[in-house]
Amino acid sequence: MNFEHYSVMKKECIDMLNIKPDGVYLDATVGGAGHSYEIAKLLKNGKLICLDKDDEAIKVATEKLSEFGNKVNVVKSEFKDFKTVMSNLNIKNFDGILIDLGVSSYQIDTAERGFSYMHNASLDMRMNQKQELDAYYVVNKYSENELANIFFKWSEEKFSKQIAKKIVEQRKIKPISTTFELVDIIDKCIPTKIKIKSGHSAKKVFQAIRIEVNSELEGLYDCIVEMVRKLNKNGRIVVLSFHSLEDRIVKNAFSMLSSDCLCDKKLPICVCNHKAEIKLITKKPLIASEDEIKLNSRSHSAKLRVAEKI
């Protein structure tokens, strides 16, 4: 299967980056290189650094972006380790940073990766396939309490306790090895009227396990803060998120970074001396157009937030 990834809100992302032909840019999650390709086309003497922790993404991005020569560097790295990459490449600051927090279409649609509740496969869900922790370990080794906690924490699943209990009961009989085995367990725990209203019964639990396996939200807030501090003046950070937990973290980080005072509102004067580091370009997140959602239903949950260094 080819690594294909529909780049959500591509035009909006590129427009909001406000590309300078001689600027230095970071695509922190290159995926199928759809966004990166458009950035690279606009560079003359500029530089683009592309990161991803998925081997297939690195392979495809390297090939797709090869026509741009040394204007583009593709590096296998977790985006939260971007400062190490900067140091290795002797880069001081960026003029723009893009973070697409979505799972690639390739990862979802490649059954053997185990991301999707729509395909039967071994429980895996690792973005970096060289790491040890996978979905099988989470489902079969985490305690009932740990499972309930991650289902609620990472997906706000209302039936997290019931699902965790059922998983533990089932794995006493035999290990839960495949996505469809897990789907069947989850499905038995969700009332029919809820399933009718909320879509596929396994969606939230699969999201929670994926986030846990890949540590997707761990350190995201701090990473955004650190990235902003590596932007040149007037440089922009563009973040594309796909569920409420991600968007909340991005919103909170941007709110802090754009505030001149972080003091308790009850205090008569400011004592924190905090100064805003960014201005918000999007007061509210941008969302995909109706036409884009028709072309790619996965874009319906996308939220795009943009800020500029001051």
C-alpha positions in Angstrom: 0.0 0.0 0.0 1.3 3.5 -0.9 1.7 6.0 1.9 -1.1 8.4 1.0 -2.2 11.1 3.4 -4.9 13.7 2.6 -3.4 16.9 3.9 -6.2 18.5 5.9 -6.8 22.3 5.4 -3.7 22.4 3.2 -4.4 25.9 1.7 -5.3 27.4 5.1 -2.1 26.0 6.7 0.1 27.3 3.9 -1.6 30.7 3.8 -1.4 31.1 7.5 2.4 30.3 7.6 2.9 33.4 5.5 5.9 31.8 3.8 9.0 34.0 3.1 11.1 32.6 0.2 14.3 32.9 2.3 12.8 31.8 5.6 13.5 28.7 7.7 10.5 26.5 8.4 9.7 23.4 10.4 7.0 20.8 9.5 7.0 19.0 12.8 4.8 16.1 11.7 5.6 15.6 8.0 3.4 12.5 7.4 2.9 12.1 3.6 4.6 15.5 3.0 1.5 17.1 1.5 1.9 20.3 3.5 5.7 20.2 3.2 5.6 19.9 -0.5 3.6 23.2 -0.7 6.0 24.9 1.7 9.1 23.8 -0.3 7.6 25.1 -3.6 7.5 28.6 -2.1 11.1 28.6 -0.9 14.0 30.0 -2.9 17.0 30.3 -0.6 15.0 29.2 2.4 15.2 25.9 4.4 12.5 23.4 5.5 13.1 20.8 8.2 10.6 17.9 8.3 10.2 15.6 11.3 8.3 12.3 11.8 8.8 9.3 14.0 7.1 6.9 11.5 9.7 5.1 9.3 7.2 4.9 6.4 6.5 8.6 6.6 10.2 9.4 6.6 10.8 7.1 3.5 7.9 8.6 1.6 8.6 12.3 2.5 12.3 11.9 1.6 11.4 10.6 -1.8 8.6 13.1 -2.4 10.7 16.1 -1.4 13.9 15.0 -3.1 13.3 17.3 -6.0 14.0 20.3 -3.7 17.6 19.1 -2.9 19.3 20.6 0.1 16.5 23.1 0.7 14.8 20.3 2.6 16.0 18.1 5.5 13.9 15.1 6.5 14.8 13.7 9.9 13.3 10.8 11.9 12.4 12.4 15.2 9.6 12.8 17.7 8.5 16.5 17.2 8.9 17.1 20.9 12.7 16.6 20.4 12.8 19.4 17.8 15.5 21.3 19.8 17.9 18.4 19.4 17.4 18.5 15.7 17.9 22.2 15.6 21.2 21.8 17.4 22.3 19.0 15.1 21.5 21.1 12.0 22.9 24.3 13.5 19.5 26.1 13.3 18.9 29.0 15.7 15.3 30.0 15.0 12.4 29.4 12.6 10.2 31.7 10.6 7.3 29.3 10.8 6.3 26.0 12.4 3.5 23.7 11.4 2.2 20.9 13.7 -0.4 18.6 12.2 -1.5 16.4 15.1 -3.6 14.1 13.1 -3.0 10.4 12.5 -2.2 9.9 8.8 -4.7 8.3 6.4 -2.0 5.7 5.7 -1.7 4.7 9.3 -5.4 4.4 9.7 -6.0 2.6 6.4 -3.1 0.1 6.7 -4.9 -2.7 8.5 -1.8 -4.3 9.9 -0.9 -1.1 11.8 -3.9 -1.8 14.1 -5.1 1.8 14.4 -8.5 1.3 13.0 -11.6 -0.3 14.5 -12.8 -0.8 10.9 -10.1 -3.3 10.0 -9.3 -6.6 11.8 -5.6 -6.7 12.7 -3.2 -7.4 15.6 -3.4 -4.7 18.3 -0.5 -2.4 17.6 -1.1 1.4 17.1 2.6 2.3 17.3 3.6 5.4 15.2 7.2 4.5 15.9 7.3 0.8 15.2 10.6 0.4 17.0 9.2 1.3 20.4 8.2 -1.5 22.8 4.8 -0.2 24.1 2.0 -1.2 21.9 -1.8 -1.5 22.1 -1.6 -5.2 22.9 0.4 -4.5 26.0 -2.0 -1.7 27.1 -5.1 -3.9 26.6 -3.7 -7.0 28.2 -1.3 -5.8 30.9 -2.7 -2.5 32.3 -4.8 -2.9 35.4 -8.6 -2.4 35.3 -8.1 1.0 37.1 -5.4 2.1 34.7 -7.5 1.2 31.7 -10.6 3.0 33.0 -8.4 6.0 33.7 -6.9 6.3 30.2 -10.3 5.7 28.5 -11.8 8.6 30.5 -8.7 10.8 30.5 -7.8 10.5 26.8 -11.2 10.2 25.2 -13.8 11.2 27.9 -15.5 7.8 27.5 -18.5 7.7 29.8 -18.5 3.9 30.0 -14.8 3.7 30.7 -15.2 1.6 33.9 -17.6 -0.9 32.4 -15.3 -1.3 29.3 -12.2 -1.7 31.5 -14.0 -4.3 33.7 -15.1 -6.3 30.6 -11.6 -6.3 29.1 -10.1 -7.7 32.3 -12.8 -10.4 32.5 -12.2 -11.4 28.9 -8.4 -11.5 29.0 -8.6 -13.9 32.0 -10.1 -16.4 29.5 -7.6 -15.6 26.8 -5.5 -12.6 25.7 -7.2 -10.0 23.5 -5.1 -10.1 20.3 -7.0 -8.3 17.6 -8.8 -5.1 16.9 -12.1 -6.8 16.2 -11.9 -8.8 19.5 -11.5 -5.5 21.3 -14.3 -3.9 19.3 -16.7 -6.7 20.2 -15.9 -6.2 24.0 -16.5 -2.5 23.8 -19.7 -2.9 21.8 -21.2 -5.0 24.5 -20.7 -2.2 27.0 -22.3 0.6 25.1 -26.2 1.0 25.3 -27.8 0.9 21.8 -29.3 4.4 22.1 -25.9 5.8 22.8 -24.4 4.0 19.8 -27.1 5.4 17.5 -26.3 9.0 18.7 -22.6 8.8 19.0 -21.4 6.8 16.0 -19.1 3.8 16.3 -18.9 2.4 19.8 -15.2 1.8 19.7 -14.1 5.2 18.4 -13.3 6.8 21.8 -11.5 3.8 23.3 -9.3 3.3 20.2 -8.4 7.0 20.4 -7.5 6.7 24.1 -5.3 3.6 23.5 -3.6 5.3 20.5 -2.8 8.4 22.6 -1.5 6.3 25.4 0.7 4.1 23.2 2.2 7.1 21.4 2.3 9.6 24.3 0.6 12.0 22.0 -0.5 14.6 24.6 2.4 14.2 27.0 4.6 17.3 26.9 2.5 18.9 24.1 1.8 22.1 26.0 5.5 22.6 26.9 6.6 21.8 23.4 4.3 24.5 22.0 5.7 27.0 24.4 9.3 26.0 23.5 8.5 26.2 19.8 7.1 29.7 20.1 10.4 30.7 21.8 12.3 29.4 18.8 10.4 31.7 16.4 11.8 34.8 14.9 9.9 38.0 15.3 6.7 37.8 13.1 7.2 34.1 12.7 4.1 32.0 12.9 3.1 28.8 14.6 0.2 26.9 13.0 -1.3 23.9 14.8 -3.9 21.5 13.4 -5.7 19.4 16.0 -8.4 16.7 15.6 -10.0 16.2 19.0 -11.0 18.4 21.9 -8.2 17.3 24.2 -5.5 18.4 21.7 -7.3 21.6 20.9 -7.7 22.5 24.6 -4.0 22.1 25.1 -3.2 24.3 22.1 -5.7 26.9 23.2 -4.4 27.0 26.7 -0.8 27.4 25.6 -1.7 30.1 23.1 -3.7 31.9 25.8 -0.8 31.9 28.3 1.7 33.0 25.6 -0.6 35.9 24.4 -1.3 37.3 27.9 0.4 40.3 29.4 -0.6 39.2 32.9 -1.1 35.8 34.5 -2.0 37.0 38.0 -5.1 36.0 39.8 -7.9 38.4 38.7 -8.6 39.3 42.3 -5.2 41.0 42.7 -5.4 44.8 42.3 -2.2 45.1 40.4 0.0 42.8 38.3 2.9 41.2 40.2 3.9 38.5 37.7 5.6 40.8 35.1 4.6 38.3 32.4 4.7 39.8 28.9 2.9 38.5 25.8 5.1 36.6 23.4 2.6 36.1 20.6 -0.5 37.7 19.2 -3.4 35.4 18.1 -4.1 35.4 14.4 -7.1 33.2 14.9 -9.3 34.2 17.9 -11.4 31.1 17.3 -10.1 28.0 15.5 -10.6 27.8 11.7 -12.5 24.7 10.6 -12.5 22.8 7.3 -14.9 24.0 4.5 -18.0 22.1 3.6 -16.4 21.2 0.3 -13.3 19.7 2.0 -15.4 17.7 4.5 -17.3 16.2 1.5 -14.0 15.2 -0.1 -12.5 13.9 3.2 -14.8 13.2 6.1 -11.8 13.0 8.5 -11.4 16.7 8.2 -14.7 17.4 9.9 -13.1 17.5 13.4 -10.1 19.6 12.4 -9.4 22.8 14.2 -6.6 25.2 13.1 -5.1 27.7 15.5 -2.5 30.3 14.5 -0.3 32.7 16.4 2.5 35.1 15.5 5.6 36.0 17.5 5.8 39.6 18.6 
